Amino acid sequence: MAQLWGGRFTKETDKLVYNFNASISFDQKFYRQDIRGSIAHVTMLASSGILTDEERDQIIAGLKGILNDVENGSLQITSEYEDIHSFVEANLIDRIGDVGKKLHTGRSRNDQVALDMKLYVRDEIIELKELIYKLLTTLHRLMNEHIDTYMPGFTHLQKAQPITLAHHFGAYMEMFKRDYDRMNDIYDRMNYCPLGSGALAGTTYPLDRELTASLLDFYGPTLNSMDSVADRDYCIELLSAMSTIMMHLSRFSEEIIIWNSNEYQFVELDDSYSTGSSIMPQKKNPDIAELVRGKTGRVYGALTSLLTTMKGIPLAYNKDMQEDKELTFDAIDTVKGCLALFTGMIATMTVNKPRMEASAKNGFTNATDAADYLVNHGVPFRDAHGIVGQLVLKCIEENISLDQLSLDEYKAICPVFEDDIYTAISMEECVQKRNTIGAPGHAAMQKVIDANDKFLAWAEQDLTKHTKE
């Protein structure tokens, strides 16, 4: 068993205890980050006069060799090692001899694992931002295409007022813009380097922590060595932000599932994002949307689990904190997969425009506009509300929409109505006269689309500044 801490012990660790304690099965994901951090560390050690330049060069060459061999498959990460740190160090010593034992000078596994986790999470945040950006560009395209596609807007899952599909998609555009911003917030708050904190109380070596931070593209070093090794706030924040992303995806998926149903037929999902039934040949199931909705609970569970793990841990490092990795890794992989698949699903689905507009008309979504018409002709709103309620009841009895009533039928209930009522309650008029910013009218929507153009241009520029190793 390859261990870094055996000197204090007089007998081998029990095999079950060793396996329970080991993290190599999951923290091997860190191999790039662990090697990158080690290269920065020995570079700093040499700069500070703790290692010679020759020792630095030998260690860096050995580390790059390990990285290359893992990448090309000639070196396997196996369970004989307790964790990724012992794997890298043991292989380094095998390759370059005793000088490899100097790699760990001025460093603890506590600040090493804190660094590796931060580097890994930071890289994954960039990938999450890229996936959110792709979803945003897809939504932006759909908004441009459907700025005049009329549909019912809902409250309580009841048809309420007419809107456009662009307006509906725009609501999700705002949600995912906030999700993108949250990723940036987390990145900025976490981007301080813990390496050099030691086990919890720093080190007596004259480390240049500012240099280490700079070499690893951090804003600077962390300011408290105990907090540095005990901090998992950034994991909790990321899990929280990803839970919000999944909540948004789940809400959207629920609507896609409803819209795709036989009763609605607002959209048809592409065959490549649907499945059939093993027994019912007519079925075309929205499985991707359902799985996204289902996997939301998985990400929520990771957040709740890590919060529960961290709530009782005294300072500084405790082994409980090893539980952060599998939870965070799984949640990241889940969210990345859901973002990619959901984006592909909505990018390829077909929108049934006539069906959407007919649904808006048949759902009396223009009833408020009929009441507003009366108000604009001097009828008090409370009276107008009652009059239009009578009209809706008559339409329900006759199984027709408001625009199918004759003018005589309108006048029989309220003589104020004239021919221009039909213009006032047309889908186009109901939507297009709503032009306060944030409303579905064409002019208002165009302003929002223009604002989204600017946001996406900024996000594209924002993504270019990240250069991952």
MARDO-614827 format. One record per residue (C-alpha): z, y, x. Coordinates in nm, 4 decimals, decimal comma. Layout:
! MARDO-614827
((Z Y X));
...
This chain:
! MARDO-614827
((0,0000 0,0000 0,0000));
((-0,1155 0,3281 0,1598));
((0,1714 0,5773 0,1288));
((0,2496 0,9097 0,2918));
((0,6248 0,8959 0,2481));
((0,7470 0,5567 0,3761));
((0,9762 0,6673 0,6619));
((1,2849 0,7101 0,4453));
((1,2559 0,3656 0,2854));
((1,3619 0,0276 0,4245));
((1,1641 -0,1994 0,1910));
((0,8414 -0,2037 -0,0001));
((0,8205 -0,0423 -0,3403));
((0,8090 -0,2968 -0,6221));
((0,4456 -0,3583 -0,7190));
((0,5046 -0,2630 -1,0829));
((0,6826 0,0546 -0,9759));
((0,4006 0,1367 -0,7358));
((0,1343 0,0901 -1,0020));
((0,3349 0,2932 -1,2543));
((0,3790 0,5726 -1,0034));
((0,0213 0,5739 -0,8688));
((-0,2339 0,8253 -0,9890));
((-0,5450 0,7173 -0,7971));
((-0,7067 0,5753 -1,1114));
((-0,7464 0,9243 -1,2535));
((-0,6859 1,1813 -0,9803));
((-0,9822 1,0432 -0,7846));
((-1,1750 1,2982 -0,9900));
((-1,0267 1,5482 -0,7431));
((-1,1948 1,4178 -0,4310));
((-1,4269 1,7176 -0,3936));
((-1,1490 1,9657 -0,4645));
((-0,9025 1,7834 -0,2368));
((-1,1466 1,7869 0,0543));
((-1,2452 2,1483 -0,0090));
((-0,8789 2,2519 -0,0121));
((-0,8100 2,0570 0,3065));
((-1,1014 2,2224 0,4873));
((-0,9682 2,5664 0,3883));
((-0,6170 2,4645 0,4952));
((-0,7120 2,3519 0,8463));
((-0,9375 2,6552 0,8868));
((-0,6347 2,8718 0,8148));
((-0,4100 2,6622 1,0437));
((-0,6470 2,7172 1,3344));
((-0,6800 3,0877 1,2557));
((-0,2991 3,1120 1,2639));
((-0,2748 2,9293 1,5970));
((-0,1100 2,6202 1,4470));
((-0,4113 2,3982 1,5259));
((-0,6630 2,4366 1,8062));
((-1,0243 2,5103 1,7243));
((-1,1156 2,1653 1,8564));
((-0,8637 1,9977 1,6256));
((-0,9922 2,2025 1,3339));
((-1,3512 2,1032 1,4053));
((-1,2629 1,7339 1,4378));
((-1,0729 1,7342 1,1088));
((-1,3426 1,9252 0,9216));
((-1,6153 1,6949 1,0527));
((-1,4091 1,3943 0,9434));
((-1,3474 1,5409 0,5984));
((-1,7147 1,6214 0,5483));
((-1,8002 1,2685 0,6538));
((-1,5620 1,1268 0,3917));
((-1,7124 1,3547 0,1273));
((-2,0653 1,2517 0,2175));
((-1,9790 0,8815 0,2151));
((-1,8043 0,9023 -0,1232));
((-2,1015 1,0955 -0,2638));
((-2,3578 0,8431 -0,1409));
((-2,1494 0,5435 -0,2482));
((-2,0839 0,3960 0,0941));
((-1,7090 0,4695 0,0671));
((-1,5261 0,3539 -0,2436));
((-1,2049 0,5074 -0,3755));
((-0,9853 0,2020 -0,4427));
((-0,6452 0,1305 -0,5946));
((-0,4905 0,0375 -0,2587));
((-0,4179 0,4113 -0,2260));
((-0,1442 0,5771 -0,4270));
((-0,3404 0,8959 -0,4939));
((-0,6490 1,0852 -0,3838));
((-0,4515 1,2716 -0,1166));
((-0,3443 0,9509 0,0590));
((-0,6998 0,8158 0,0298));
((-0,8461 1,1191 0,2065));
((-0,5774 1,1392 0,4731));
((-0,5724 0,7666 0,5515));
((-0,9505 0,7553 0,5848));
((-0,9450 1,0667 0,8001));
((-0,6928 0,9098 1,0400));
((-0,9009 0,5910 1,0554));
((-1,2043 0,7986 1,1538));
((-1,0662 1,0541 1,3994));
((-0,7325 0,9094 1,5093));
((-0,3992 1,0878 1,5503));
((-0,5438 1,4357 1,5143));
((-0,6017 1,3458 1,1501));
((-0,2248 1,3286 1,1086));
((-0,2117 1,7052 1,1616));
((-0,4025 1,7694 0,8380));
((-0,0808 1,7846 0,6373));
((0,0899 2,0413 0,8610));
((0,2524 2,3157 0,6542));
((0,1595 2,1463 0,3274));
((0,3286 1,9314 0,0632));
((0,1728 1,7019 -0,1927));
((0,3296 1,9352 -0,4470));
((0,1257 2,2412 -0,3515));
((-0,1709 2,0191 -0,2656));
((-0,1923 1,8672 -0,6128));
((-0,1292 2,2097 -0,7675));
((-0,4269 2,3402 -0,5724));
((-0,6509 2,0454 -0,6579));
((-0,5732 2,0790 -1,0286));
((-0,6427 2,4502 -1,0235));
((-0,9716 2,4055 -0,8400));
((-1,0761 2,1291 -1,0800));
((-0,9806 2,3229 -1,3930));
((-1,1510 2,6338 -1,2575));
((-1,4757 2,4416 -1,2019));
((-1,4529 2,2899 -1,5499));
((-1,3979 2,6321 -1,7097));
((-1,7301 2,7408 -1,5616));
((-1,9014 2,4353 -1,7117));
((-1,7362 2,5009 -2,0488));
((-1,8578 2,8621 -2,0379));
((-2,2113 2,7411 -1,9704));
((-2,1979 2,5074 -2,2711));
((-2,0548 2,7781 -2,4982));
((-2,3303 3,0113 -2,3770));
((-2,5975 2,7543 -2,4718));
((-2,4433 2,7223 -2,8183));
((-2,4361 3,1011 -2,8537));
((-2,8030 3,1344 -2,7566));
((-2,8919 2,8681 -3,0139));
((-2,6967 3,0486 -3,2854));
((-2,8561 3,3769 -3,1826));
((-3,2042 3,2291 -3,2223));
((-3,1153 3,0892 -3,5645));
((-2,9747 3,4251 -3,6739));
((-3,3024 3,5965 -3,5807));
((-3,5009 3,3325 -3,7690));
((-3,2897 3,3455 -4,0847));
((-3,2057 3,7116 -4,1300));
((-3,3778 3,6963 -4,4730));
((-3,2863 3,3392 -4,5714));
((-3,0711 3,3805 -4,8827));
((-2,7885 3,1437 -4,9660));
((-2,4567 3,1425 -5,1509));
((-2,1457 3,2551 -4,9718));
((-1,8320 3,0623 -5,0651));
((-1,4633 3,1154 -5,1159));
((-1,2461 2,8170 -5,2163));
((-1,5691 2,6127 -5,1811));
((-1,6871 2,7961 -5,4947));
((-2,0044 3,0009 -5,4878));
((-1,8972 3,3624 -5,4562));
((-2,1613 3,6162 -5,3463));
((-2,5103 3,5962 -5,2023));
((-2,5439 3,6226 -4,8247));
((-2,8000 3,5158 -4,5673));
((-2,7956 3,2165 -4,3383));
((-2,8007 3,4619 -4,0461));
((-2,4801 3,6152 -4,1793));
((-2,3191 3,2725 -4,2139));
((-2,4226 3,1684 -3,8629));
((-2,3044 3,5095 -3,7435));
((-1,9480 3,4217 -3,8435));
((-1,9566 3,1273 -3,6025));
((-2,1263 3,3447 -3,3421));
((-1,8165 3,5655 -3,3455));
((-1,5862 3,2641 -3,3151));
((-1,7671 3,1221 -3,0142));
((-1,7922 3,4654 -2,8496));
((-1,4135 3,4783 -2,8657));
((-1,4012 3,1268 -2,7193));
((-1,6161 3,2435 -2,4284));
((-1,3856 3,5391 -2,3713));
((-1,0814 3,3102 -2,3786));
((-1,2313 3,1027 -2,0970));
((-1,2637 3,4188 -1,8878));
((-0,9059 3,5191 -1,9681));
((-0,7726 3,1819 -1,8527));
((-0,9884 3,1878 -1,5390));
((-0,8607 3,5315 -1,4395));
((-0,4963 3,4519 -1,5089));
((-0,4952 3,1201 -1,3201));
((-0,7090 3,2265 -1,0229));
((-0,4301 3,2567 -0,7654));
((-0,3841 3,0079 -0,4836));
((-0,0684 2,7891 -0,4727));
((-0,1438 2,6327 -0,1338));
((0,1201 2,7280 0,1219));
((0,4048 2,7014 -0,1279));
((0,5109 2,3693 0,0234));
((0,7289 2,1390 -0,1811));
((0,9001 2,4363 -0,3495));
((1,0344 2,6767 -0,0849));
((0,7366 2,7643 0,1313));
((0,7297 2,6671 0,5006));
((0,8492 2,7894 0,8394));
((0,4949 2,7784 0,9758));
((0,3250 3,1210 0,9982));
((0,0677 3,0444 0,7323));
((-0,1902 3,3043 0,6326));
((-0,1898 3,2430 0,2596));
((-0,4197 3,5388 0,1948));
((-0,6843 3,3762 0,4161));
((-0,6498 3,0405 0,2409));
((-0,6867 3,2117 -0,0965));
((-0,9950 3,3985 0,0207));
((-1,1584 3,0838 0,1612));
((-1,1161 2,9160 -0,1772));
((-1,2391 3,2140 -0,3827));
((-0,9016 3,2942 -0,5367));
((-0,7976 3,6521 -0,6075));
((-0,4956 3,6053 -0,3821));
((-0,1921 3,3811 -0,3217));
((0,0674 3,3014 -0,5869));
((0,3883 3,5026 -0,5496));
((0,6622 3,2460 -0,6099));
((0,6582 2,9078 -0,4386));
((0,8708 2,7375 -0,7071));
((0,6493 2,8581 -0,9894));
((0,3423 2,7662 -0,7844));
((0,4189 2,3942 -0,7786));
((0,5750 2,3822 -1,1271));
((0,3157 2,5877 -1,3155));
((0,0926 2,4105 -1,5655));
((0,0516 2,7085 -1,7975));
((-0,3179 2,7231 -1,7184));
((-0,3621 2,3626 -1,8362));
((-0,1755 2,4407 -2,1569));
((-0,3794 2,7576 -2,2079));
((-0,7022 2,5664 -2,1510));
((-0,5970 2,2907 -2,3905));
((-0,5073 2,5568 -2,6465));
((-0,8417 2,7344 -2,6034));
((-1,0270 2,4022 -2,6233));
((-0,8321 2,3136 -2,9385));
((-0,9576 2,6402 -3,0877));
((-1,3136 2,5561 -2,9827));
((-1,2794 2,2170 -3,1497));
((-1,1351 2,3780 -3,4616));
((-1,4413 2,6036 -3,4791));
((-1,6775 2,3118 -3,4176));
((-1,4942 2,1053 -3,6789));
((-1,5202 2,3763 -3,9456));
((-1,8890 2,4150 -3,8711));
((-1,9360 2,0368 -3,8747));
((-1,7682 2,0151 -4,2138));
((-2,0173 2,2636 -4,3526));
((-2,3119 2,0826 -4,1957));
((-2,1865 1,7590 -4,3542));
((-2,1664 1,9273 -4,6951));
((-2,5024 2,1031 -4,6566));
((-2,6647 1,7745 -4,5530));
((-2,5363 1,5889 -4,8609));
((-2,7659 1,4808 -5,1443));
((-2,6026 1,7304 -5,3798));
((-2,6646 2,0333 -5,1548));
((-2,9722 1,9496 -4,9459));
((-2,9452 2,2853 -4,7668));
((-3,0326 2,1238 -4,4341));
((-3,1753 1,7994 -4,3035));
((-3,0516 1,6710 -3,9708));
((-3,3026 1,5457 -3,7198));
((-3,3312 1,1679 -3,6910));
((-3,2142 1,1865 -3,3293));
((-2,8784 1,3248 -3,4471));
((-2,8290 1,0909 -3,7449));
((-2,7626 0,7233 -3,8058));
((-2,8370 0,4804 -4,0862));
((-2,6328 0,2298 -4,2823));
((-2,6181 -0,1413 -4,2008));
((-2,6395 -0,2255 -4,5723));
((-2,7815 0,0780 -4,7581));
((-3,1376 0,1510 -4,6429));
((-3,1544 0,4952 -4,8072));
((-2,8660 0,6388 -4,6014));
((-2,9009 0,9015 -4,3281));
((-2,5545 0,9811 -4,2018));
((-2,4367 1,2968 -4,0180));
((-2,2420 1,0929 -3,7622));
((-2,2472 1,3532 -3,4835));
((-2,0919 1,6158 -3,7094));
((-1,8358 1,3626 -3,8322));
((-1,7439 1,2557 -3,4781));
((-1,7025 1,6170 -3,3671));
((-1,4737 1,6700 -3,6645));
((-1,2832 1,3521 -3,5793));
((-1,2450 1,4223 -3,2082));
((-1,0739 1,7525 -3,2835));
((-0,7458 1,5672 -3,3381));
((-0,7810 1,4074 -2,9952));
((-0,7862 1,7475 -2,8251));
((-0,5006 1,8746 -3,0414));
((-0,3047 1,5670 -2,9323));
((-0,3522 1,6495 -2,5643));
((-0,2176 2,0011 -2,6191));
((0,0857 1,8794 -2,8121));
((0,1530 1,6069 -2,5556));
((0,1472 1,8396 -2,2541));
((0,3610 2,0999 -2,4297));
((0,6112 1,8254 -2,5065));
((0,6031 1,6976 -2,1479));
((0,6621 2,0416 -1,9982));
((0,9320 2,1629 -2,2348));
((1,2240 1,9847 -2,0657));
((1,1291 2,0057 -1,6978));
((1,3658 2,2026 -1,4691));
((1,2264 2,3800 -1,1647));
((1,0543 2,2931 -0,9474));
((0,8188 1,9915 -0,9328));
((0,8979 1,6726 -1,1255));
((0,6905 1,3560 -1,1564));
((0,6548 1,4094 -1,5315));
((0,3937 1,6704 -1,4456));
((0,1533 1,3980 -1,3336));
((0,0918 1,3506 -1,7064));
((-0,1091 1,6738 -1,7099));
((-0,4167 1,5124 -1,5571));
((-0,5329 1,2371 -1,7883));
((-0,4662 1,4563 -2,0923));
((-0,6579 1,7514 -1,9525));
((-0,9411 1,5401 -1,8116));
((-0,9977 1,3609 -2,1416));
((-0,9819 1,6807 -2,3466));
((-1,2299 1,8572 -2,1159));
((-1,4738 1,5652 -2,1324));
((-1,4372 1,5512 -2,5106));
((-1,5005 1,9226 -2,5625));
((-1,7954 1,9302 -2,3230));
((-1,9565 1,6364 -2,5016));
((-1,8967 1,7884 -2,8447));
((-2,0387 2,1275 -2,7447));
((-2,3540 1,9720 -2,6000));
((-2,4171 1,7400 -2,8949));
((-2,3363 1,9982 -3,1611));
((-2,5735 2,2483 -3,0010));
((-2,8527 1,9912 -3,0016));
((-2,7798 1,8989 -3,3628));
((-2,8066 2,2512 -3,5044));
((-3,1013 2,3368 -3,2788));
((-3,3076 2,0552 -3,4336));
((-3,1968 2,0587 -3,7986));
((-3,4368 2,1723 -4,0722));
((-3,3288 2,4455 -4,3142));
((-3,4322 2,4180 -4,6810));
((-3,4738 2,7876 -4,7649));
((-3,5858 2,7484 -5,1310));
((-3,2931 2,5179 -5,2038));
((-3,0458 2,7648 -5,0556));
((-3,1828 3,0593 -5,2528));
((-3,1932 2,8606 -5,5778));
((-2,8319 2,7577 -5,5214));
((-2,7308 3,1210 -5,4828));
((-2,9045 3,2150 -5,8097));
((-2,7683 2,9209 -6,0060));
((-2,4154 2,9826 -5,8870));
((-2,3912 3,3330 -6,0384));
((-2,3334 3,4797 -5,6933));
((-2,4876 3,8023 -5,8251));
((-2,2211 3,8429 -6,0958));
((-2,0304 4,1038 -5,8944));
((-2,3509 4,3050 -5,8586));
((-2,4015 4,2935 -6,2355));
((-2,0497 4,4338 -6,2753));
((-2,1222 4,7011 -6,0118));
((-2,4363 4,7935 -6,2083));
((-2,2210 4,8692 -6,5130));
((-1,9698 5,0657 -6,3045));
((-2,2542 5,2770 -6,1681));
((-2,3475 5,3505 -6,5309));
((-2,0004 5,4730 -6,6252));
((-1,8315 5,1535 -6,7434));
((-1,4762 5,1051 -6,6050));
((-1,4658 4,8134 -6,3603));
((-1,2099 4,6141 -6,5613));
((-1,4344 4,6365 -6,8696));
((-1,7424 4,5561 -6,6602));
((-1,5663 4,2491 -6,5212));
((-1,5032 4,1181 -6,8750));
((-1,8586 4,1927 -6,9924));
((-2,0162 4,0041 -6,7043));
((-1,7726 3,7177 -6,7621));
((-1,9147 3,6856 -7,1142));
((-2,2681 3,6862 -6,9734));
((-2,1797 3,4097 -6,7264));
((-2,0263 3,2022 -7,0067));
((-2,3474 3,2398 -7,2107));
((-2,5546 3,1314 -6,9090));
((-2,3362 2,8249 -6,8568));
((-2,3794 2,7279 -7,2216));
((-2,7576 2,7639 -7,1949));
((-2,7813 2,6222 -6,8409));
((-2,9645 2,9271 -6,7053));
((-2,8999 3,1946 -6,4413));
((-2,8240 3,5643 -6,4961));
((-3,1782 3,6702 -6,4085));
((-3,3134 3,4360 -6,6803));
((-3,1326 3,6165 -6,9629));
((-3,3512 3,8461 -7,1724));
((-3,2790 4,2185 -7,1869));
((-3,1941 4,1767 -7,5592));
((-2,9295 3,9201 -7,4633));
((-2,7875 4,1638 -7,2102));
((-2,7833 4,4461 -7,4607));
((-2,6232 4,2280 -7,7285));
((-2,3137 4,2094 -7,5104));
((-2,3374 4,5621 -7,3631));
((-2,5985 4,8242 -7,4635));
((-2,5682 4,9997 -7,1252));
((-2,7995 4,7415 -6,9646));
((-3,1625 4,8427 -6,9033));
((-3,4644 4,6846 -6,7329));
((-3,3389 4,7812 -6,3885));
((-3,0606 4,5211 -6,4195));
((-3,3076 4,2593 -6,2953));
((-3,3662 4,4519 -5,9745));
((-2,9933 4,5077 -5,9323));
((-2,9143 4,1351 -5,9513));
((-3,2079 4,0042 -5,7502));
((-3,1038 3,8116 -5,4387));
((-3,2873 4,0565 -5,2167));
((-3,1228 4,3618 -5,3702));
((-2,7761 4,2016 -5,3802));
((-2,7906 4,1283 -5,0089));
((-2,9944 4,4162 -4,8706));
((-2,7869 4,6950 -5,0229));
((-2,4822 4,5627 -4,8348));
((-2,5327 4,7479 -4,5100));
((-2,1885 4,8426 -4,3862));
((-2,1448 4,6998 -4,0369));
((-2,0535 4,3327 -4,0590));
((-2,2218 4,2847 -4,3979));
((-2,5305 4,0653 -4,4623));
((-2,7840 4,3414 -4,5301));
((-3,0888 4,3443 -4,3034));
((-3,0084 4,6740 -4,1347));
((-2,6449 4,5779 -4,0748));
((-2,7410 4,2340 -3,9460));
((-2,9945 4,3818 -3,7075));
((-2,7245 4,5957 -3,5506));
((-2,5109 4,2858 -3,5007));
((-2,8034 4,0910 -3,3558));
((-2,8659 4,3777 -3,1136));
((-2,4976 4,3695 -3,0140));
((-2,5230 3,9947 -2,9619));
((-2,8272 4,0512 -2,7391));
((-2,6077 4,2643 -2,5164));
((-2,3237 4,0120 -2,5195));
((-2,5558 3,7293 -2,4175));
((-2,7116 3,9395 -2,1419));
((-2,3619 4,0125 -2,0119));
((-2,2611 3,6447 -2,0368));
((-2,5727 3,5366 -1,8483));
((-2,4848 3,7804 -1,5720));
((-2,1221 3,6667 -1,5827));
((-2,2239 3,3038 -1,5267));
((-2,4333 3,3891 -1,2217));
((-2,1286 3,5164 -1,0325));
((-1,9724 3,1678 -1,0220));
((-2,0906 2,9588 -0,7304));
((-1,9320 2,6169 -0,7341));
((-1,8962 2,4049 -0,4252));
